[in-house]
């Protein structure tokens, strides 16, 4: 079979009817075969042949080109890459909002799909907000019939109004979620151009600054939160999902469950922090999650953010400090101490060392030799 005989299937919506698009390089053999398909048509707009989207027509395409051309379905069949978090999601705020006149609200099936896929609370808030702004930009049109050009016009409007690259990417994700996941048209908008990712360096604290923040904590609970974020390189969501059984003191490891990408991993447990954790347990007596709020409920993301931010200000740190700043600092300090980047990759839960390599641009050891120095032994 020639490598040139290759057909890529695409999802199209033409006149509000789902179609199967067939994209390929010009080839007489394929063109002759395609004309054997019943009711096949050509789209000038998408520059490809298309046929009504049905299971029968999909099977016909596979049978017709069997042994003749490779059918590429990577854009056609949905792949589940959902990030699932073990956190309770309260979406009542969406339904309880005051209904503004002439304002389109997020469809119920959009919200229900987000809930069924167990998206994180902050992700739901972002998707609902971004998608409602998109809907109300086209307030006089039915969203189900909008096409790629309509979405490009909306993205151009976001650019003109100086929206950040991050916001534009969130807007695209929220729009694609509706058409591809809610309506069941995976990769319908496969040609949408995303902003180029800006290569910003992570904000990193010095070891002295981290120590200053830890020493400025008001109580043992806050000290354990900040110390764990830093010494184990945890994301905020990972810290919140920690349960008592995840602290494996006999092995001096912390088990991180359902992290980004639905992966489990282990990271290191400091001896000094274990001492603090034992004292914390005796004082606070958490029952399920390691860090709990009122009525033994899981500690909230906002509470962790406030603990880190307020304590950093109290310590006299002039730059904004977040939980992720502590994670960045953890990785950078390990790299400066001569730790192998592949080991740091495993501790952070990165899929590739390419992601971890960003810390080589901020580590002092990349510019001058330094002796190993550990805050936690």
C-alpha positions in Angstrom: 0.0 0.0 0.0 1.4 3.4 -1.0 2.0 5.9 1.8 0.4 8.6 -0.4 -2.9 6.7 -0.3 -4.1 8.1 3.0 -7.5 9.5 3.9 -8.2 11.5 7.1 -11.7 11.6 8.4 -13.0 14.9 9.8 -16.2 16.0 11.5 -18.1 18.6 9.5 -21.4 20.3 10.2 -23.0 21.6 6.9 -26.4 23.2 7.0 -26.6 22.0 10.6 -26.3 18.4 9.5 -23.4 16.3 10.7 -21.2 15.0 7.9 -18.1 12.8 7.5 -15.3 14.8 5.7 -12.7 12.9 3.7 -9.4 14.7 3.3 -6.6 13.4 1.1 -3.9 14.4 -1.3 -5.0 14.4 -5.0 -4.9 10.8 -6.2 -6.9 9.3 -9.1 -7.4 5.9 -7.4 -9.0 7.5 -4.3 -11.1 10.0 -6.4 -12.5 7.1 -8.5 -13.4 5.1 -5.4 -14.9 8.1 -3.5 -17.4 8.7 -6.3 -18.7 5.2 -5.6 -20.0 6.5 -2.3 -23.8 7.2 -2.4 -24.7 10.9 -2.1 -21.1 12.0 -1.7 -20.6 15.7 -2.3 -17.8 18.3 -2.5 -17.4 21.2 -0.1 -15.7 24.3 -1.4 -15.6 25.8 2.1 -13.7 22.9 3.6 -12.0 21.7 0.4 -12.9 18.1 0.8 -15.6 15.5 -0.1 -18.2 14.7 2.5 -21.0 12.2 3.2 -23.8 12.0 5.8 -22.4 11.0 9.2 -23.9 7.6 10.0 -22.5 4.3 11.2 -23.5 2.7 7.9 -21.6 5.2 5.9 -18.6 5.0 8.2 -18.5 1.2 7.7 -18.9 1.7 3.9 -15.8 3.9 3.8 -13.7 1.4 5.7 -14.9 -1.5 3.4 -14.5 0.6 0.2 -10.8 1.5 0.9 -9.7 -1.7 2.6 -6.3 -2.7 1.1 -6.3 0.5 -0.9 -5.8 3.4 1.4 -5.1 4.0 5.1 -8.1 5.5 6.9 -6.8 7.9 9.6 -9.4 8.5 12.4 -7.2 10.4 14.9 -9.4 13.5 14.4 -12.7 11.6 14.3 -12.9 9.4 17.4 -12.9 11.1 20.7 -10.0 10.3 23.1 -10.7 10.8 26.7 -8.0 13.0 28.3 -10.1 14.3 31.2 -8.5 15.3 34.4 -10.4 13.9 37.3 -10.0 15.2 40.8 -11.3 13.7 44.0 -13.0 16.9 45.1 -16.7 17.7 45.7 -18.0 20.1 43.0 -20.8 22.5 43.9 -22.4 24.0 40.8 -25.4 25.5 42.6 -23.9 29.0 42.1 -24.6 28.6 38.3 -28.3 28.0 38.9 -28.7 30.5 41.7 -27.4 33.5 39.9 -29.7 36.4 39.1 -31.1 36.1 35.6 -30.1 39.2 33.7 -32.5 40.3 31.0 -31.4 39.6 27.4 -28.4 37.6 28.7 -27.8 34.0 27.5 -27.0 31.6 30.2 -24.9 28.4 29.9 -27.1 25.5 28.6 -28.0 22.9 31.2 -26.5 20.1 29.1 -23.2 22.0 29.1 -23.1 22.1 32.9 -24.3 18.5 33.3 -21.5 17.3 31.0 -18.9 19.1 33.0 -20.3 17.5 36.2 -20.5 14.0 34.7 -16.9 14.3 33.6 -16.0 15.4 37.2 -14.1 18.5 36.2 -12.5 20.6 38.9 -14.5 23.4 40.4 -12.3 26.2 39.1 -12.3 24.6 35.6 -16.1 24.6 35.6 -16.2 28.3 36.6 -13.8 29.2 33.9 -15.6 27.2 31.2 -19.0 28.6 32.1 -17.7 32.1 32.2 -15.8 31.9 28.9 -18.6 30.1 27.0 -21.3 32.5 28.2 -19.3 35.4 26.9 -19.0 33.6 23.6 -22.8 33.0 23.5 -23.6 36.6 24.2 -21.2 37.9 21.6 -23.6 36.1 19.1 -26.7 37.0 21.2 -28.9 37.2 18.1 -27.8 33.8 16.6 -28.3 30.1 17.5 -25.0 28.8 18.7 -25.5 25.3 17.2 -25.2 26.7 13.6 -22.1 28.7 14.2 -19.0 27.6 12.2 -15.2 28.0 12.3 -15.3 31.4 10.7 -17.7 32.7 13.4 -15.4 31.4 16.1 -12.3 33.0 14.4 -14.2 36.3 14.3 -14.8 36.0 18.0 -11.2 35.2 18.7 -10.1 38.2 16.6 -12.4 40.3 18.9 -10.7 38.9 22.0 -7.3 39.8 20.5 -8.4 43.3 19.7 -9.7 43.8 23.2 -6.2 42.8 24.5 -7.2 39.5 26.1 -4.2 37.4 27.3 -3.1 34.3 25.4 -4.1 32.3 28.4 -7.7 33.6 28.3 -7.9 33.0 24.6 -6.9 29.4 25.1 -9.4 29.0 27.8 -12.1 30.5 25.5 -11.2 28.0 22.8 -11.3 25.1 25.2 -14.8 26.2 26.5 -16.1 26.5 22.9 -14.7 23.2 21.8 -16.1 21.5 24.8 -19.6 22.5 23.8 -19.4 21.4 20.1 -17.1 18.4 20.6 -18.2 16.9 23.9 -21.7 18.2 24.6 -23.0 17.9 21.0 -20.8 14.9 20.3 -18.8 16.3 17.4 -15.2 15.5 18.4 -12.5 17.7 16.7 -15.1 19.6 14.7 -13.0 22.7 14.9 -9.7 21.1 14.2 -8.4 24.1 12.2 -8.7 26.7 15.0 -5.4 28.5 15.5 -4.3 28.9 19.1 -1.9 31.6 20.3 1.7 30.6 20.5 2.6 29.6 24.0 4.8 32.3 25.6 8.0 31.0 27.1 7.9 32.7 30.5 10.3 31.6 33.1 8.9 30.3 36.4 9.1 32.6 39.4 11.5 31.1 42.0 12.3 32.0 45.6 15.7 31.7 47.2 16.1 29.1 50.0 16.4 31.9 52.5 13.0 33.4 51.3 11.3 30.0 51.6 12.7 29.6 55.2 11.5 33.1 56.0 7.9 32.3 54.8 7.8 29.0 56.8 9.0 30.8 60.0 6.3 33.5 59.4 3.4 31.0 59.6 0.8 31.7 62.3 0.1 28.1 63.4 1.3 24.5 62.9 -1.4 23.8 60.3 -0.2 26.6 58.1 3.4 25.6 58.6 2.7 22.1 57.5 0.8 23.3 54.4 3.6 25.5 53.2 6.3 23.1 54.1 4.7 20.2 52.2 4.0 22.3 49.1 7.7 23.2 49.0 9.5 20.1 50.3 7.4 17.6 48.2 6.9 19.8 45.1 3.1 19.4 45.3 0.5 21.1 43.2 -2.3 22.8 45.3 -4.9 20.2 44.2 -2.5 17.4 45.1 -2.0 18.8 48.6 -5.8 19.1 49.1 -6.4 15.5 48.0 -3.8 14.0 50.4 -5.4 11.6 52.8 -3.9 10.4 56.1 -2.9 7.0 54.5 -0.9 8.8 51.8 1.8 9.7 54.3 3.9 6.6 54.2 6.3 7.3 57.1 7.9 3.9 57.1 9.2 4.5 53.6 9.5 8.3 53.9 7.4 8.8 50.9 4.2 10.7 50.0 1.7 9.0 47.7 0.1 11.5 45.3 -3.2 10.1 43.9 -5.1 11.1 40.8 -2.7 13.9 39.9 -2.6 15.7 36.6 -3.3 13.3 33.8 -5.0 10.8 36.2 -1.7 9.5 37.3 -0.4 8.4 40.7 3.2 9.0 41.8 5.4 9.1 44.9 7.4 12.1 46.1 9.7 12.6 49.1 8.8 13.0 52.7 11.2 15.1 54.8 12.1 13.9 58.3 11.7 17.3 59.8 8.3 17.7 58.2 7.2 14.3 59.5 7.9 15.5 63.0 5.7 18.6 62.4 3.0 16.4 60.8 2.8 14.1 63.8 2.4 17.2 66.1 -0.2 18.6 63.8 -2.2 15.4 63.8 -2.2 15.3 67.6 -3.5 18.9 67.8 -6.0 18.9 64.9 -7.1 15.3 64.6 -8.0 15.2 60.9 -10.3 12.2 60.1 -10.0 11.7 56.3 -8.1 14.3 54.4 -4.8 15.4 55.8 -6.0 19.0 55.8 -9.6 19.6 56.7 -11.7 22.8 57.2 -14.9 23.3 59.1 -17.0 20.2 59.9 -14.1 18.0 58.8 -14.7 18.9 55.1 -11.8 19.0 52.6 -9.7 22.2 52.9 -10.6 24.6 50.1 -8.2 25.8 47.3 -8.9 29.4 48.3 -7.8 28.8 51.8 -4.5 27.3 50.7 -4.0 30.2 48.3 -4.6 32.7 51.1 -2.3 30.9 53.6 0.6 31.0 51.1 0.0 34.6 49.9 -0.6 36.2 53.3 2.3 34.4 54.9 4.6 35.5 52.1 3.5 39.1 52.6 4.1 38.8 56.3 7.6 37.5 55.6 8.3 40.6 53.6 8.4 38.9 50.1 7.7 41.6 47.6 6.6 39.5 44.7 3.3 37.6 44.6 3.8 34.0 45.9 1.5 31.1 45.1 1.5 27.4 45.9 3.0 26.8 42.4 5.8 29.3 43.2 6.8 26.9 46.0 6.7 23.9 43.6 8.9 25.8 41.1 11.3 26.6 43.9 11.5 23.0 45.0 12.5 21.8 41.5 15.0 24.6 41.0 16.7 24.1 44.4 17.0 20.3 43.7 18.6 21.1 40.3 21.0 23.6 42.0 22.0 20.8 44.4 23.0 18.6 41.5 20.0 16.3 41.5 19.5 14.4 38.2 16.8 16.1 36.1 15.1 12.7 35.4 14.6 12.2 39.1 13.1 15.7 39.5 10.8 14.8 36.6 9.5 11.8 38.5 9.0 13.8 41.7 7.1 16.5 39.8 5.0 14.1 37.8 6.0 15.5 34.4 5.5 13.3 31.3 8.8 14.4 29.8 12.1 15.9 30.9 11.4 18.7 28.3 8.9 20.2 30.7 11.3 19.9 33.6 14.2 21.5 31.6 12.6 24.9 32.1 14.2 25.0 35.5 17.7 24.9 34.0 17.0 28.5 32.8 16.6 29.8 36.4 18.9 27.5 38.4 22.0 29.3 39.6 24.0 26.0 39.0 23.4 26.6 35.3 25.6 29.7 35.5 28.0 29.0 38.4 29.0 26.0 40.5 27.3 25.8 43.9 27.6 23.5 46.9 24.7 21.3 47.8 22.6 22.8 50.5 19.4 21.3 51.9 16.7 23.1 54.0 15.1 19.8 55.0 17.2 16.8 55.9 
